Amino acid sequence: MSGATGGAGLGAGQLLVAAPMLVDPNFHHSVVLLLDCDEDGALGVVLNRPSPVPVGDVLQDWSGAVGEPDVLFHGGPVSVDSALAVARISRPEVEPVGWRRLFDDTGMLDLDAPPQLVASAVSGLRIFVGYAGWGRQQLESELEEGSWYVVSSEPSDLWGGDPGRLWTRVLRRQPGELAWVSTCPSDPGMN
């Protein structure tokens, strides 16, 4: 199943789902939403690593706009001293201040934008500490070695509850062998 793509291309809005043999603690059983991908590299955020830190403890002005769970998420091992926000807008024809479309009704939201001007236009918001990044050809190499599966995302992947079970849910809905992979134990050596 090396480099399995589940019929999806590599680009913003696609998911990278860690293969069971990917044991790097930053990415073991992770689901990464790609935010940008081009010839210079790729950037994404890990969707299934909620922290215990409530958004209100760090970014109080944004605490009313985030969904459940209302905590900061560990977005990845790069730039862990900064935060980035992914937001879904309620009316795609009205793009709020500080929001940049990535795919469909989802985009990046500048956390320096005034929350009082933006919050009413947002129907979903997640704030990530750090991000996942790959240099030129790095992600392609990891795909070739079978570290990731590339699959299509669904809105519930980013905005749904129970992020801890996301890896299993995403794989289970895939056709063929990928659905079977969802049953692999956390430690493949236990199989």
C-alpha positions as CSV (number, residue, x, y, z in Angstrom):
1,M,0.0,0.0,0.0
2,S,3.0,2.3,-0.4
3,G,1.9,5.8,-1.3
4,A,-1.8,4.8,-1.3
5,T,-3.9,7.8,-2.3
6,G,-7.4,6.6,-2.0
7,G,-8.2,8.4,-5.3
8,A,-7.2,11.8,-3.9
9,G,-4.5,14.2,-5.2
10,L,-2.0,16.2,-3.2
11,G,-3.3,19.6,-2.3
12,A,-5.1,21.9,0.1
13,G,-8.0,20.1,1.8
14,Q,-6.6,16.6,1.4
15,L,-5.7,14.5,4.4
16,L,-2.5,12.8,5.2
17,V,-3.2,9.8,7.3
18,A,-0.2,8.2,9.1
19,A,0.4,4.6,8.1
20,P,0.6,2.2,11.1
21,M,4.4,1.8,10.7
22,L,5.0,5.6,11.0
23,V,6.3,5.6,14.6
24,D,7.6,9.2,14.9
25,P,5.9,10.4,18.0
26,N,4.9,13.7,16.3
27,F,2.9,11.8,13.7
28,H,2.1,8.3,15.0
29,H,-1.6,7.7,14.2
30,S,-2.0,11.3,13.1
31,V,-4.4,12.9,10.6
32,V,-2.9,16.0,8.9
33,L,-5.0,18.4,7.0
34,L,-3.0,19.9,4.1
35,L,-3.3,23.7,4.0
36,D,-0.8,24.3,1.2
37,C,1.2,22.1,-1.1
38,D,3.3,23.2,-4.1
39,E,6.8,22.5,-5.6
40,D,8.5,24.1,-2.7
41,G,6.9,21.9,0.0
42,A,3.8,21.3,2.0
43,L,2.2,22.7,5.2
44,G,-0.6,21.2,7.3
45,V,-2.0,20.8,10.8
46,V,-2.5,17.7,12.8
47,L,-6.2,17.4,13.5
48,N,-6.3,14.8,16.2
49,R,-4.0,16.1,18.9
50,P,-6.1,18.3,21.2
51,S,-4.1,19.8,24.1
52,P,-5.5,20.2,27.6
53,V,-5.2,24.0,27.3
54,P,-8.5,25.9,26.8
55,V,-8.3,28.5,24.1
56,G,-9.6,31.1,26.7
57,D,-6.5,30.6,28.8
58,V,-4.3,31.9,25.9
59,L,-6.5,33.7,23.4
60,Q,-9.4,34.8,25.5
61,D,-10.9,37.0,22.7
62,W,-11.3,34.0,20.4
63,S,-12.7,31.6,23.0
64,G,-16.3,32.2,22.1
65,A,-15.7,31.5,18.4
66,V,-14.0,28.0,18.7
67,G,-16.0,24.8,18.6
68,E,-15.9,21.8,20.8
69,P,-13.5,20.8,22.1
70,D,-12.6,24.4,22.9
71,V,-8.9,23.7,23.4
72,L,-5.8,24.5,21.5
73,F,-4.6,21.7,19.2
74,H,-1.0,20.5,18.7
75,G,-0.7,21.3,15.0
76,G,2.7,19.9,14.5
77,P,6.3,20.1,15.5
78,V,7.2,23.3,13.6
79,S,6.9,26.8,15.1
80,V,5.4,25.6,18.4
81,D,5.7,29.1,19.8
82,S,3.1,30.4,17.4
83,A,-0.6,29.7,16.7
84,L,-2.5,29.6,13.4
85,A,-6.3,29.3,13.0
86,V,-8.4,27.4,10.4
87,A,-11.9,28.7,10.1
88,R,-15.0,27.8,8.2
89,I,-17.2,30.7,7.1
90,S,-21.0,30.7,7.3
91,R,-21.6,32.5,4.0
92,P,-19.0,31.8,1.3
93,E,-19.9,34.9,-0.7
94,V,-18.9,37.1,2.3
95,E,-15.2,36.7,3.2
96,P,-14.4,38.3,6.6
97,V,-11.4,40.5,7.4
98,G,-8.3,38.4,7.9
99,W,-9.6,35.3,6.3
100,R,-7.9,33.6,3.2
101,R,-9.7,30.8,1.4
102,L,-7.9,27.5,1.2
103,F,-10.6,25.2,-0.2
104,D,-14.4,25.2,-0.2
105,D,-15.6,27.3,2.8
106,T,-12.5,26.7,4.8
107,G,-9.5,29.0,5.1
108,M,-6.8,30.5,7.3
109,L,-7.8,33.2,9.8
110,D,-5.4,35.8,10.9
111,L,-5.6,35.8,14.7
112,D,-4.7,39.5,14.7
113,A,-8.0,40.3,13.0
114,P,-10.5,41.9,15.4
115,P,-12.6,39.0,16.8
116,Q,-15.7,41.2,17.1
117,L,-15.6,41.8,13.3
118,V,-14.9,38.2,12.3
119,A,-16.7,35.9,14.9
120,S,-20.2,36.3,13.4
121,A,-18.9,35.3,9.9
122,V,-17.3,32.1,11.2
123,S,-19.2,28.8,11.7
124,G,-16.2,26.8,12.8
125,L,-12.8,27.7,14.2
126,R,-9.8,25.6,15.4
127,I,-6.6,27.1,16.7
128,F,-3.4,25.1,16.3
129,V,-0.1,25.6,18.1
130,G,2.6,24.8,15.6
131,Y,2.2,23.1,12.2
132,A,3.6,20.2,10.1
133,G,5.9,21.2,7.3
134,W,7.8,19.4,4.6
135,G,10.5,20.8,2.3
136,R,10.8,20.4,-1.4
137,Q,10.2,16.7,-2.3
138,Q,10.3,15.6,1.4
139,L,6.6,14.7,1.5
140,E,6.8,12.9,-1.9
141,S,9.6,10.8,-0.5
142,E,7.6,10.0,2.6
143,L,4.7,9.0,0.4
144,E,6.9,6.7,-1.7
145,E,8.2,4.9,1.4
146,G,4.6,4.3,2.5
147,S,4.5,6.6,5.6
148,W,1.2,8.3,4.6
149,Y,-2.1,7.7,2.9
150,V,-3.6,10.6,1.0
151,V,-7.4,10.7,1.2
152,S,-10.2,13.2,0.7
153,S,-11.3,15.2,3.7
154,E,-14.9,15.7,4.9
155,P,-16.1,18.6,7.0
156,S,-16.6,16.5,10.1
157,D,-12.8,15.7,10.1
158,L,-12.0,19.2,11.0
159,W,-15.2,20.3,12.8
160,G,-16.5,17.1,14.3
161,G,-16.1,16.0,17.9
162,D,-14.0,13.2,19.3
163,P,-10.7,14.0,17.6
164,G,-9.0,11.2,19.4
165,R,-10.8,8.6,17.2
166,L,-10.3,10.5,13.9
167,W,-7.5,8.3,12.6
168,T,-9.8,5.2,12.8
169,R,-12.8,7.0,11.5
170,V,-11.0,8.4,8.4
171,L,-9.5,5.0,7.5
172,R,-12.7,3.1,8.2
173,R,-14.6,5.1,5.5
174,Q,-12.0,4.3,2.8
175,P,-12.5,1.5,0.3
176,G,-10.6,-1.7,0.3
177,E,-7.4,-2.3,2.3
178,L,-7.4,1.1,3.9
179,A,-10.6,0.3,5.8
180,W,-8.8,-2.8,7.1
181,V,-5.8,-0.7,8.2
182,S,-8.2,1.1,10.7
183,T,-8.2,-2.1,12.8
184,C,-4.4,-2.2,13.2
185,P,-3.3,-2.0,16.9
186,S,-1.5,1.1,18.0
187,D,1.7,-1.0,18.2
188,P,1.9,-3.0,14.9
189,G,4.3,-5.4,16.6
190,M,1.3,-6.6,18.8
191,N,-0.4,-7.9,15.7
